[in-house]
């Protein structure tokens, strides 16, 4: 049995064409079922639905043989015990620093002011500001980051940005782009050895279906 870990939403939807290229069709819609393990048209392939942040952990410890996870999640996880053969070029967005539209970020940084930054991507944020020599206090949040500057909890946020419409709607502006984000295929290293005959064709099919 091959187990693929996916998260609901954009990653799930954008992985479906890649699965189709490998002749795999998920037989149930995750938005219409309460099941967490979904069958496919291949009796030896199943999909498990997990939180996006849990995908690398499931794959690392063998709860799944492979999975699809954003670069943002993998950077926070650390990628230990994972083989990352492919950038799937899906679920694209960017990780950026954003502030209230009336906050002079450049001036604060230039003055060496210590800035409070809210994010769930503390590893990436810490490295980014350290590289720039900016002093920050990181506040870890899991919910809507946009609220932090609006309530005075933080001066800035580090978060994923797609269209930027949510920032505009909440009177925030992007002031720095940290990196481009897309989703990767991750594979359990032991599974790659033990189930090579089944996994390698799947990986090759994904590789052939990636859109530039």
Phi, psi and omega per residue, in radians:
X1 nan 2.281 3.047
X2 -1.791 2.227 -3.130
X3 -1.993 2.169 -3.136
X4 -1.926 2.170 3.125
X5 -1.632 2.183 3.100
X6 -2.331 2.716 3.011
X7 -1.821 2.631 3.123
X8 -1.137 2.809 3.045
X9 1.697 -2.470 -2.990
X10 -1.058 -0.771 -3.123
X11 -1.098 -0.756 3.128
X12 -1.033 -0.882 -3.082
X13 -1.077 -0.715 -3.067
X14 -1.424 -0.194 3.052
X15 -1.472 -0.407 -3.077
X16 -0.964 -0.776 3.110
X17 -1.105 -0.563 3.105
X18 -1.193 -0.715 3.080
X19 -1.114 -0.709 3.134
X20 -1.049 -0.636 3.123
X21 -1.122 -0.428 3.108
X22 -1.667 0.137 3.125
X23 1.342 0.388 -3.096
X24 -1.964 2.268 3.102
X25 -2.188 2.194 3.082
X26 -1.327 2.241 -2.961
X27 -1.511 -0.180 3.123
X28 -2.311 2.597 3.124
X29 -1.496 2.109 -3.114
X30 -1.088 -0.364 3.139
X31 -1.439 -0.182 -3.073
X32 -2.062 0.090 3.135
X33 -2.323 2.700 3.063
X34 -1.644 -0.049 3.134
X35 -1.148 2.509 3.105
X36 -1.815 -0.200 3.044
X37 -2.110 2.059 -3.063
X38 -1.881 2.361 3.093
X39 -1.360 2.806 3.024
X40 -2.170 3.097 3.107
X41 -1.281 -0.102 3.053
X42 -1.803 2.034 -3.048
X43 -1.061 -0.343 -3.116
X44 -1.820 0.287 3.100
X45 -2.291 2.275 3.084
X46 -2.360 2.790 3.132
X47 -2.029 2.286 3.028
X48 -1.885 2.361 -3.132
X49 -1.676 2.092 3.138
X50 -2.351 2.897 3.042
X51 -1.084 2.540 -3.113
X52 -0.924 -0.714 -3.102
X53 -1.247 -0.264 -3.120
X54 -1.636 -0.204 -3.078
X55 -0.968 -0.878 -3.131
X56 -1.065 -0.596 -3.132
X57 -1.194 -0.762 3.097
X58 -1.048 -0.734 -3.131
X59 -1.248 -0.745 -3.122
X60 -1.018 -0.746 -3.033
X61 -1.713 0.150 3.012
X62 1.530 0.134 3.049
X63 -1.209 -0.369 3.040
X64 -2.499 2.649 3.125
X65 -1.421 -0.572 3.115
X66 -2.695 2.909 -3.099
X67 -2.817 3.051 3.090
X68 -2.135 2.165 -3.079
X69 -2.455 2.530 3.103
X70 -1.193 2.652 3.093
X71 -1.004 -0.615 3.126
X72 -1.051 -0.780 3.138
X73 -1.159 -0.714 -3.110
X74 -1.175 -0.633 3.109
X75 -1.159 -0.677 3.109
X76 -1.245 -0.641 -3.139
X77 -1.216 -0.675 -3.116
X78 1.830 -0.362 3.074
X79 1.312 0.244 -3.116
X80 -1.092 2.373 3.056
X81 1.252 0.233 -3.091
X82 -2.040 2.404 2.984
X83 -1.682 2.235 -3.090
X84 -2.067 1.408 -3.005
X85 -1.327 -0.425 -2.993
X86 -2.444 2.391 2.844
X87 -1.560 1.984 -3.030
X88 -1.378 -0.167 3.077
X89 1.091 0.553 3.120
X90 -2.112 2.938 3.139
X91 0.883 0.835 -3.087
X92 -1.293 2.462 3.033
X93 -2.861 -2.838 3.108
X94 -2.479 2.679 3.043
X95 -1.778 2.206 -3.028
X96 -2.395 2.860 2.975
X97 -1.704 2.308 3.115
X98 -2.326 2.628 -3.135
X99 -2.422 2.958 3.005
X100 -1.038 2.590 -3.085
X101 -1.200 -0.164 3.094
X102 -1.854 0.199 -3.121
X103 -1.760 2.139 -3.108
X104 -1.490 1.468 -3.064
X105 -1.079 -0.802 -3.087
X106 -1.043 -0.725 -3.132
X107 -1.170 -0.715 -3.141
X108 -1.104 -0.749 3.132
X109 -1.138 -0.754 -3.115
X110 -1.093 -0.621 -3.129
X111 -1.371 -0.154 -3.135
X112 1.372 0.334 3.126
X113 -1.132 2.492 3.063
X114 -1.376 2.177 -3.028
X115 -1.896 2.406 3.052
X116 -1.584 2.214 -3.063
X117 -2.175 2.178 3.091
X118 -1.696 2.354 -3.135
X119 -2.945 2.776 2.914
X120 -1.745 -0.083 -3.140
X121 -1.789 1.119 -3.025
X122 -1.161 -0.609 -3.132
X123 -1.119 -0.861 -3.141
X124 -1.140 -0.774 -3.109
X125 -1.097 -0.783 -3.131
X126 -1.022 -0.767 -3.127
X127 -1.176 -0.722 -3.124
X128 -1.062 -0.870 -3.098
X129 -1.262 -0.553 3.073
X130 -1.112 -0.729 3.134
X131 -1.108 -0.542 -3.137
X132 -1.543 -0.159 -3.100
X133 1.282 0.447 3.134
X134 -1.690 2.299 -3.136
X135 -1.478 2.165 -3.112
X136 -2.362 2.677 2.903
X137 -1.920 2.094 -3.098
X138 -1.590 2.334 3.092
X139 -2.032 2.026 -3.095
X140 -1.455 2.170 3.078
X141 -2.218 2.774 3.120
X142 -2.068 -0.303 -3.081
X143 -1.686 -2.563 -3.086
X144 -1.193 1.924 -3.107
X145 -1.144 -0.573 -3.042
X146 -0.994 -0.440 -3.094
X147 -1.246 -0.485 -3.033
X148 -1.037 -0.861 3.112
X149 -1.206 -0.528 -3.085
X150 -1.234 -0.471 -3.130
X151 -1.731 -0.045 -3.116
X152 1.476 0.088 3.098
X153 -1.132 -0.639 -3.110
X154 -2.491 2.778 3.069
X155 -1.487 -0.536 -3.057
X156 -2.541 2.893 3.029
X157 -2.262 2.695 2.935
X158 -2.071 2.073 -3.046
X159 -2.692 2.973 3.072
X160 -1.388 2.439 3.120
X161 -2.233 2.300 3.093
X162 -1.897 -1.378 3.123
X163 -1.572 -0.426 -3.086
X164 1.530 -0.027 -3.090
X165 -1.147 -0.625 3.135
X166 -1.145 -0.662 3.095
X167 -1.085 -0.860 -3.124
X168 -1.038 -0.742 -3.111
X169 -1.110 -0.412 -3.119
X170 -1.919 0.364 3.055
X171 1.030 0.707 3.067
X172 -2.026 2.728 3.109
X173 -2.338 2.549 3.034
X174 -1.307 2.309 3.103
X175 -2.039 -0.324 3.087
X176 -2.658 2.432 2.982
X177 -1.777 2.179 -3.100
X178 -1.492 -0.827 -3.141
X179 -2.908 2.772 3.000
X180 -1.394 2.498 -3.124
X181 -2.129 2.413 2.967
X182 -2.574 3.072 -3.080
X183 -1.739 2.537 -3.105
X184 -1.996 2.686 2.939
X185 -1.507 2.254 3.095
X186 -2.108 2.461 -3.048
X187 -2.278 2.413 3.052
X188 -1.175 2.239 -3.028
X189 -1.131 -0.659 3.116
X190 -1.191 -0.712 3.134
X191 -1.096 -0.603 -3.128
X192 -1.104 -0.532 3.104
X193 -1.443 -0.808 -3.046
X194 -1.321 -0.521 -3.093
X195 -2.098 0.567 -3.039
X196 -0.970 -0.725 -3.082
X197 -1.092 -0.493 3.136
X198 -1.618 -0.639 -3.060
X199 -1.361 -0.677 -3.060
X200 -1.065 -0.775 3.091
X201 -1.081 -0.600 3.117
X202 -1.150 -0.801 3.119
X203 -1.082 -0.749 -3.136
X204 -1.121 -0.664 3.122
X205 -1.157 -0.725 3.071
X206 -1.046 -0.803 -3.104
X207 -1.023 -0.699 -3.112
X208 -1.274 -0.326 -3.072
X209 -1.759 -0.054 -3.105
X210 -1.150 2.270 3.093
X211 -1.537 2.409 -3.129
X212 -1.165 nan nan
